[in-house]
């Protein structure tokens, strides 16, 4: 018997409009960056995807080089799609990206029209899809003219291979130029994907203003700072943690005594709000309406079940926000 999604899946998470578009995204989206390559059992991946959708997460975020090895997350997702997701295709937002090195030679990296079009064709083949909902340019290219990259995104939408386009890791001035070019081409940018967390607030220095001005959505990746903003590291580095066994994304030397002191103070505030630290960190990222969705990763279904309740405690008071700012400033 084929898997059936939960009947109450749209009753758990709120959906937020993405900029000035017709698309609403769930407050939380699931990223397939870490746990969908060949190092994670297929059954674990399946349980993560099913748990996410059963709890209102309709957006699955990928990229061409997610793995390991490169392309493996898309290949695995393609198998999951054939087994579970084909009947639900019209309820899903599936996104992928290109911009980092993917294959040898000068045509497998950065932002040329040739690379972006070829990469998306390969991604669609791996995922057994006719189109993706969102296709991102993954990072700025210092050598390719921005007009060429944006025209490639416009071409991809007009070819029917993506419904919307976005950019990722673009600083404010370059993002504004990209938005202007795409708008003039007739394919407005739907969304920007920057890193953003309590410990990484760079987008507040101009990018959020640019997003508001241009009515472009935002999805924040690494909102839990690779697990630092959870209760995993309150007492140091656990033996089974990411920092202990997979330092690609969280290095042990990032967990300083000063950082631990801040994490413990934030955890105390979260407890006073009736939340887990991870829930409060996600709610904090979502406190600004310009952030459409927070992009979470998960290694266990229980993490998803915990995080989907991140907004249950209600909005922050001014006093709570001021206290968070003071903790982060080391006061």
MARVOSE-13394 format. One record per residue (C-alpha): z, y, x. Coordinates in steps of 0.1 Angstrom, whole numbers, plus 2048, in hexadecimal, padded with zeros to 3 digits. Example, Ala and Ser with C-alpha at 12.3 -4.5 7.8 and 13.67 -1.06 7.14 Angstrom:
REM MARVOSE-13394
84E7D387B
8477F5889
This chain:
REM MARVOSE-13394
800800800
7F782280D
81283B815
81A8547FA
828876801
8488827F0
8438917CD
85B8AE7D5
84B8B87F6
8458DC7EA
8688E27DF
8798E4801
86A8FF817
85E92280E
83A92B815
83194D824
810960822
7FD961843
7F5985849
7DB993831
7CC972827
7CC95980B
7DE93F821
80393881E
814924839
835911837
852923848
852907861
8338F686F
8328D6885
8248D88A8
8168B98B8
81A8C68DB
8358B08E9
83888F8D6
8158848CC
8078788ED
8078558FC
82D857905
8388568E1
8358378CB
81C83A8AF
836831895
84C84D8A0
82F86589D
82885887B
84C85D86F
84C88187C
82C88A86A
83787984A
85A88984A
84B8AB851
8328A9833
84C89A81C
8618B9823
8478D481D
8388D7840
8138D9838
8078E785A
8018D1878
7F98E3898
7E68D48B5
7D18DD8D3
7B68CC8E7
7CC8C6905
7EB8B98F4
7F6897900
7FB889919
7DF882921
7C989F916
7BB8998F3
7D487D8EB
7E78908D0
7C68978BE
7BB8738C2
7DD8678B4
7DC880898
7B987388F
7C785088B
7E485D876
7CA870861
7B685185A
7D683D851
7EA85783D
7DB87A83A
7B787782D
7C2878808
7D7897810
7BD8AA824
7BB8C780C
7E18CC80D
7E28D0832
7DC8EC84B
7D18DB86C
7CC8F188A
7C08EC8AD
7B99018CC
7A59048EB
7AA91A90A
7BB905924
7AA8ED93C
79D8CF92A
7818BF93F
7748C4963
75B8DE96C
756902961
7508FC93C
7718EB933
78A908935
79292C929
77C93E90F
75793A912
7439348F3
737913902
75A906908
7689108E7
74C9018D2
74B8E18E7
7718DD8E6
7738E18C1
7578C78BC
76B8AF8D2
78B8B78BF
77B8B089D
76E88F8AA
7908848B7
7A288E896
78787F87F
7848A186E
7668B5861
7788D6867
79A8E4871
7AC8FE85D
7B491487A
7A491589D
7B59298B8
7AB9378D9
7C992B8EC
7CC946907
7BA965914
79E96092C
79E97A948
779975950
76696E930
75F98E91B
77698F8FD
7589958E7
7499748F1
7699618E9
76D9728C7
74896D8BF
74D9488C6
76A9478AD
755959894
739940899
751923895
75C92F873
738936868
72E913873
74890485C
75C8F3878
77B909871
78791C853
79B936866
79F94188A
7BD94D89E
7C89568C1
7E594A8D6
7F895A8F3
7E697B8F0
7FA99A8FA
7FA9B78E2
7DD9CD8EF
7C69B08F3
7CF9A28D1
7C79C38C1
7A59C38D1
79F99F8C6
7A99A88A2
7919C58A2
7739B18AF
779995896
77D9AD879
75C9BE882
74B99C884
757993861
76F97886B
79298786B
7AC977881
7C496486C
7E195E884
7EF9638A7
8059488B7
81D9568D1
83D9478E0
85B9578D0
88094F8CF
8A295F8D3
89E95A8F9
87A9658FA
8759868E6
8569938F7
8429978D7
85A9B28CB
84C9C98E6
82C9D18D3
81C9B18C6
82F9B08A5
8259D489E
8019CB8A5
8039AD88E
8129C3872
7F89DE877
7DB9C6875
7EA9B085A
7E7990870
7FF97386C
815965887
82194288F
83C9408AA
83C9238C3
85B9188D6
8739288BE
88F9118CA
8879198EF
87D8F58F6
89E8E88E7
8B69018F8
8BD9118D6
8CB8F18C8
8ED8E08CC
8DD8C88E6
8E88DD904
90A8EB8F9
91B8D6913
9008D592E
8E28BE932
8E489D91F
8D587E931
8BC879914
8B189D911
88F8AC919
89D8BF936
8AA89E945
88B889942
86D8A093B
8718C194E
84D8CB947
8598E192B
87E8E7932
88A8E8956
8AF8E195D
8B2901971
8AB915951
8CC909943
8E3921956
90892794F
8FF949941
8E693A92A
8FF91F91F
91893A917
8FF94B900
8F592B8EF
9199238E8
91F9458D9
9009428C4
90C9208B8
92D92F8AD
91B948898
90592D889
92491987F
93293886E
91193B85B
914916851
8F690D867
8EC8F9885
8E290E8A3
8BE90289F
8BD90C87B
8CA92F883
8B19338A0
89592B888
8A294286D
8A595E887
88095A891
87695B86D
88C97A865
86E99086A
85398B84E
838991868
84096D875
82F95785C
83C935869
850927886
84190A898
8598EE89F
8568CE8B3
86A8AE8AC
87188D8BD
88587F89F
88088387A
8A588E877
89C8AE88A
8828B7870
89A8AF854
8B38C7864
89B8E386B
88B8E5849
8AC8F383C
8AC910855
8AA92A83A
8C491B823
8E0932830
8CE951824
8C3970836
8D797F854
8EE99C84F
8EB9BA865
90C9B1875
8FF98E87D
8DF99C88D
8F29B58A1
9099998AD
8EB9848B8
8DC9A18CB
8FE9A68DC
9009818E6
8DD9818F3
8E49A0907
90298F917
91C9A6906
